[in-house]
Amino acid sequence: MADSDVRRILSAEDQKRAEMVDGAAFLYSVDSSTFKAKNPEEMEALPYQLYGAGRPLTSVLYAHDHDVWFDGNLTRSVGIGGVATLPEGRVKGGMRSIFEACLPQWYQQGYVFSTLYPFSHHFYRKFGYELVQKSSYYTVPTASLAPYQNDEPAALVTDPAQLVSIADAFGKRNNLTIRRKPSQWGFVSKDPYKDARYTYKIGEEAYLTFKVKKKPQGGDYTLNVVDLAFVSPQAFRHLLGFIYTLRAQFDQVEMQLPDSLPMHDMIDECYDVSQKVTQHGMARVINLQKALQLMAYPAGSSGSFTMKVSDPQISQNDGCFKVSFADGKAVSVEKQSDANASADLAVDIQTATRLTIGSLSISEALYLPGGFDCPHPEKISSVFTRRDIYFNDGF
């Protein structure tokens, strides 16, 4: 399919057709006779841009604008959702043409990263995306939280503005966490007793939103954590202490936690802790030079390295970069004129994404089947290290 078929969906005809494409792909009913198109001003005001390909339209993609945390910095990321193609249009290159056209555009528009929740990891690797988040979900008996009993006050919250500072502090420590816009706090119920979804602020440094989940086999209830954030280890302990006060109603709690949190070591009987790891979000570096400039480097030391990257979709990322750093920050990131120069690290864009974001360390990358060449891993092992990655907002 020609790139000329790729376009932003703005016209009434394309809007209507996009709704039909989504309905066919995601199996929901669409009544085209009642569809009402948005005017240009309404389309521009949306929190996303809608792209499509085909005449008539056969493939669509939603590109959401987000600010995300990366090594303590806020940076722009485009979240991909609603990827859909009509059955009769599949395997004909429509979605490929959208990505091939949009990825360079997103670079020009100032995005540094892109994230998505895949139906198939293999499918999105074709466009430079890679698995970066393997989410850890823990199930713990509430009675096992007795050591964390405390007197920290807890208050029911219906206004998310009271939670933003906590979420920001949490996000600064967790890469790709979205800094939510006001419209993205919908999980905080304005009428928690009606919705049976409760948000509690614990002290001034932690909060959680939870709902009730009954065990499939009947019996006791599970406290299902929808969202949480905490400023410090002590704040997390206070959060666990609050959950312990609910032990008469809930016999266990389920929650997603950052990878570095040592939940098994925090419970007296580690057999009580059940951990389920799911393959979750994928990401892609859109602007590698900017990502390397924002990345955190070893504190208290200085050095340099060269990194050669292959990126078939974004030419600005394709080539060799020389990075100099000191005192935890980049001093300079320069693209080298000699594309054939030897490098300390040679990777494809998928592996570059993993290393830069922190979902993989150099020592772990040595096990990869391909797309990785590092003659002297000890030279940069302290540069590319594991960091917590935590994004679970829907888009």
N, C-alpha and C positions, 0 to 999 in steps of 0.2 A: 504494500500500500504506500502510495507516495506521501512524503512529508507534507506536501501542499494540502492534503486532506485534513491535516491536524489543525485544530483551531480552538480558541476559547469559545465556550458555548454561551452565546449571548442572545441569539435570535429566538423568537417565540417558537418557531418550528423546531429548532435544535433542543430547546428546553423540554418541550413536550416529548420529543423522541428520546431524550436522555432519561426521562422518567420511565418510559416504556422499556428501555434497555435495562435499567436497574431492576424493574419489576420482574423481567424475564430471568435475569441472572440471580437475583436474591429471592425469587419465588414469593412475591407479594402481589396483590391485586392492584391494577392501575385502571382507572376509569378515564379514558382520554376525553370523553365528552364533557367532563367537569373540570378538566385541567385548566388552571389559570396561570398564564406566563407572567413573569416579573418584568417590569420595565428596566431600562438600562441602569438607572440610578439604584434600583433595588438590587440588581445583580452586582453592582460595584460595592454595595454595602455589605454583602455577605462575608462571613469569616473565612471563606474559601474561594478558590477559582475552579471552574469546571472546564475540563478539556475533553475534546472528543475527536474521533476520526471516522472516516467513511462518509459517503454520500449516496443514500441517506445514512445518517449516523448509525454505526454499529458498535462502537467502543467508547466508553467514558471513564473518566478518572477525576477524583476530587483532590485538590491540593490545598491543604489547610496551612495557614500562616501561624507559626508558634515561636515564642521565645523559650529556649531551653537552657538549662544550666550545663556548663561544660568546664570542668576543673575550676569551679568557682566563678566563672564568667557567664553572663547572659549573652546568648548568641541566637541567631535566627535559624530556624529549621522548618522545612516544609514536610508536613505530615500527609502521607498518601492514604486515601480511603476510597471506598466505593468503586473499586476497580471492577469493571463489568464489560462483558461483550455478549452480544446476542448469540445464541447457539449457531445460527447460520453464518456468523461472521468469524467464528473461532478458527485458529490456526491459519489465518490469512494475513497476519502481520499488523493488524490494527493497533493492538496495545503496544507492540514494539515500536511502531512509528510514533506513538504519543510520547513514550519515554525518550526515544532518540531525539525528538524535537524539543522536549521540555527540559531535560537535564541541563543542556547548555544555557537555556533561558534562565533557569533557576540560579545558575552561577552568576549570570549578569544581573539578576535581581537582588543579589546580596545574601543568598542563603549559604550557610556553612555546612549544614547537615540536612539529611532527610531521613525520616523514620516511617515505618509501616508495620502492620500486623499481617503476616502472610498467610494465604491459604496453602502455599507451596513455597518452601525455601528455594528449591531448585529453580522455579520460575523466575523469581526476583533476582537471583544471582546473575542472570543474563544482563541485568541492567546495573550491576555494580553493588547491589545490596548484599549484606551479610548478616547472619545471626549474631547479635551482640548481647542479648539478654536471655539468660536462662533463669527464669523466675523461681525463687524458693518459697514454697507455701508450707507453713508449719501448723500442725495441730497439737495442742498442748492441753492437758486437763487443767481446769481452772484451779483445782485444789493444789496443784503442783506449784502455783505461784505464791504460796504462803510466805516464802522468805522475802517477798517484795511488798508486803503489807506496809502502808505508810499513811501519814496524815495529810498528804498533799490535797488541797481542796479541788473538787471537780464541779463543773457547772455545765448545764445543758445550753447549747449554742444554736441559734437559728440564723445568725448573721455571719456569713463567711469572712467578712472584713476583720473579725476578731482573730482569724486564723492565719492571715497572710504572712505575718512576720515569722511564724513558726514554720510554715511551708517553705518560705524563702531560705531560712537557715538549714532546713533539711535538704532542699534542692541543691544548695551550694556544695554539699558533700556527695551528691549522687548525680552522675552524668546522665544527661538527656531527660531529666525530670522537667516537665513542662511548668513554666510559670503561668499559672492559670489567669485568664481574663475573667471578669465578673460573670460572664455567661457560662463559664466552665465549672462553676461551683454548685451545679444543680443537685448534686448528691447530698448537700446540706439542706435538710428539710426545713421549710418554714412552719410546718405543722407536724412535728415528729410523732405525736401521739396518733394522729390519723394515718400517717405513712408507715408507722412502725419502723422508722429508721432514725437513729439517734446519733447526734454529734455531741461529744463531751470534750471540753477543754480541761486539761489536768494541770493545775497551776498555771504558769505563764509560758511553759516551754514544751507542751505536748498536747496532742489531740487525737481522737479517733472517731470515726463514724462506723456504726455497726448496725446490723439487722439480725433478725432471728432466723435460724435455719434448723429445721427439725430433722433428726436423723432418719434416714430412709426406713429403718427397721422399727421406728417408733421410739418412745421413751424420752430421754432427756433432750434438751435443746442445745444447739451449738451457737455460740456468739461468732457471727461471720463479720470480720472487719472489712469494710468497704474501702476505707482510706485511713491513713495514719501519717503522722509526722512528729518528729521530736528533735530538739535542739542538741541534746547531749546524752551520753550513756545514763546519767542520773535521771534525766527526763524520761527515758525509755523505762527505767526501773519504776518510776512513779506511774507510768502508764500501765505497766503490768500489775502494780498494786491496785489500781482502780479496777482492772478486770477481775482481780481476786475478790473484790467486794460483791461481784455479781455471781458468785459460785453457787448460791442457792437456786438461781434461775437457769444457769448454763453450766453444763458439766464439762464443756471444753470450748476452746477458742481456736478459730482458724484465721491466719493472717499471712500476708506476703511481707517479707522482710528483705533488706539489703543483704547481699552475699556475705559481707564481712562481719555481720552480727553473729556472735557465737552462741546461738540458742541452745544447742546441745550441752554446752558447758555451763549454761546458766541455770539448768534444772538439776536438782539433786539426783533424781533417778533419770538418767538420760534415755532409758527405755520408754519413758513416758512421752518422749518427743517424736512425733512422726513428721518427716520431711518429704515433700513431693516437689520435684524439679520439673518444670515444663519449659519447652522450647518456645520462647515468646517473641519479642520484637526484633525486627531487622533494622539496620541503619546503613547509611551511605554517606561518605564525605562528599560534599558538593564542592567546597573550596578548600583544597588540601593546604595550600599556603597559609590561609587564614587560620585553619585549625591548628597547624604547627606553631603559629605565632601565639595562639591563646593557650596552648597546652602547658600544663605544669611540668617543670623539669626538676631534677634532684636539687634539693635545698642545700645551700652551703658549698656547692661545687660548680665548676665551669667546664665546658668542653665543646666539641663539635662533632658532627657526623654527616654523612651523605646518604640520601635515601632516594632510590630510583623507583618510580611508580609507573605502572601501565594502566591507563584508563582509556578505553576505546570510545567512551561517550563524551567526556569533557577534556578537550585538548589542553586546557590550562593546567590540569593535574598530571598530564602525561609528560614524564621527563625526570630529571634528576634535581633534587633540592639539597642545598647545603644549609644546615641548621647550626647556629652557634647559640649557646645558652650560658647563663651565669645566675647564681643566687635564685634558682627556682623559676626563672623566666627566660623566654627566648630573647636573644639580643638581635639576631637577624635570621631571616629565612629567605634565601635567594635561589631562584631557579637557574640552573647552570646552562650555559649555551651549548656545551658539548653533551648531546643526548647519549653518546656512547661511552661516556666516562665510567670508570669502575666506581662502585659504591659500597659503603659499609652494609647496606641493606637494599635488596631488590625484591619488590613485591608487586602483586596485582592490587587493584584498588580495593578489593574486598578485604585482603589482609591488612592493607594500610589503614582501612577503617577500623578493623578490630584492634590493631595496635594503638592507634591514635586515641580512640575512645576509651580504651582500657579494658576491653573484654577478653584480651589475650596478652600474655607476657611473651617476651622473647624466648624464654626457655620452653614455653608451651608451643609456640609457633614452630619450633624445630621439629615437631611431630607431624606437621601438616604434610599432605601428600604432594603438594605442588604449590607454585606461586610464591615461593619463599627461598631467598638465597641470602645467607648471612655468614660470610667467611669467619668473622671473629665476634661471636655473640656476646662475649664478655665485655666488649667495648661499649655496647649500648644496652646491656641488660638492666642497668639502673635507670635508663631513660623510659623504656616502654614497659610499664608495670601494670598490674591489675588495679582497677579502681571500681568502686561500686557504680552500677548502672541500674536505674530504677525509673521506668516509665510504664504507666498503666492507664493513662487517661484515654478514653475512647475518642476516635475521630474518623 
